């Protein structure tokens, strides 16, 4: 769903999925006392529904050992249940990378495009 975009043809909306999802992870150095204001400013981002992606991560570097990952996800492609799956995947990736490993996930039997 995070690869989904939404277009319109003759007044009728439709969705499409990009073949892949490539995300940049900008890193911003921020003083700890400015973290809340920076997060509030990031929350004001407006997604482009016609092109996606519907997810936007930013890593805030507060000091050499303290970081905050801010992940914005458009509500059009997520709900309470799917957030749990996303959190689990993030935790799996984080734990693997902390030990120098590549995260491993089981292949999914269906992709979102199969369902949509």
N, C-alpha and C positions, 0 to 999 in steps of 0.2 A: 504494500500500500504506500510505502514511503517513496516509491518510484512513480507514483501516479500523478498525472496532470489532468486538468479539466479544460476542455475546449467547448466551443459552441458552433453548430452548423445550422443555419437557417432558423435560429432561435431555439434550437434543441440542444441542451447540454449533453456531453458525453465524456467519458473518461478514457484515458490511454495510459499505458505503462511504458516507461523508458526501459530499454533492454537491460541496463545496468544502473547501479547507484554508485556514483563516485562523489565522495564528500571531501571537502577541504576541512581542516581543523585549524582555524586561525588561533594563534596563541597571543594573548594580550597581557602585558605586564601591568598589574594594577596594585596600588597600595591597599593593604588590608582594610583600611578605613573607607576606601572607595568601592569596595566589592558590592555592597548592597545597591548603591546608586548605579554601578555599571550593569548589574544584573537587571535592574529595573529598566535601564535604557535598552538593553538587548531584547527585553520582552516586547518592546515596541516595534520589532521587525515585522514588516508586511510581506507575507509569502506571495509569490507570483503563481497563482493556480494554473496558469497556462503552460508553465514549463517545469515546475518543481525544482529540486526535490522538496518534499513536504517536511523535511527535517533539517535543522541548522545547528550544528554544535559549535561551541566556542570554549576554549580552555583559558581560564584566567590564572595567571601565575602571580601569586601573592608574595612569595619569596621562593628561594631555591628548593625548598622541600614542601611547600604548601600550594596546592592547585585546586581550583574549583572547575568542574566540568558543567557547563550550562548547555542543555539540550532543549531546543525549541522544536515542537512537533505540532503541525497544524491539526486542529481538532477534526477536520474533515476526513482524516485518514486514521484516526485512532480513537480508542475508547478505554474505559477502565481496565478491561481484560487484556487488551493488547499492550497496555503500558507495562503490565507485569512481565510479559514475554520480552519486551525491549529491555527492561531492567535486568532480567536474568541474563540476557545476551551480553549486556554491558559488563556485568559482574564477571561472567565467564572470561570475556576478553581481558578485563583488567587483571584478574588473578593470573591468567596465563602470561601476560606481558610482564607482570611483576617478577615472574620466575624465569623470564627469558624464553618462554615458549610461544609458539603460534597457537591461537585459540582453535579448538576443535569443536565442530558442531556436527550432529547427525544430519544427513541430507533430508530435506523436507519432502514428504510424499507428494505434496501439492504446493504450487506457488500461488501467490495472490491472483495472478492473471488467470490461473485455472479456475479459481472461484468466481472472480469478477466476470 
